[in-house]
Every structure is written in C-alpha cells, then in structure tokens.
Amino acid sequence: QVQLVESGGGLVQAGGSLRLSCAASGRTFSFTNYAMGWFRQAPGKEREFVGSISRVGGITYYSNPVKGRFTISRDNAKNTVYLQMDSLKPEDTAVYYCAAAVRFNRPTTPILYDCWGQGTQVTVSS
C-alpha cells in the first residue's frame, strides 16, 4: 500500500504562486511504477482533474482551466511529486489531492487512481 502526504497549501492573493508537494511512501513500493495525478475539490463541487505526470516523468497532461499556469513535476529519487501553481485565481480555491495510479500512465479520472492523499487546502483571495 502507498501512503501519500500533501503539503504546501495555504492562503495566497490572486496572481500569486504556491507549490504543493506530495511525498509517497510504502513498504514494498516503487515510485516509478506509478503515474501521479493532482485533483481538486471545491465546496459543493465534484472532484476535478488538474493534471497528471507519467511514471518516469516525461509526459504531463493538464486540464484546460490550469493549462499554462500550473506545472507538474516529479523527483523519483525523493518519491515526491510537485504542483507549481502560478497566476492563481480565486476560482482555484479548493482542497488539492494527489493520487497514484499503477495501471494507467495518463489517468484523468478519479476511478483510475489507486491511492489518495488526505488533501491540502488552497485559498486564493481576490
């Protein structure tokens, strides 16, 4: 089983930046076996795909609302995936979750992921 722990959330003004981290661990776990994704969920809304990164890290994929503003990267030596968020907008306010998928290399829906973190709150003020 993989454990995922997000960090880096907080309060930021519109136009600002935040970097989220997600550290993965597990007893019989190989980080490079997993594609990693980021999702977010605002109050009263469904969980929304933000982006994903392939197992080795060469391929990234983003949803339209964040394309050009958010960047996903991973450090396989540190078992960590990052979400760099720039030009933040109030509508980016949500709880952000990282997730790991072992069966798919570019999963974009929650059901395709096997493990989830607990989430970290991001609040963007106007």
Disulfide bonds with the S-S distance in Angstrom:
Cys22-Cys98 1.90
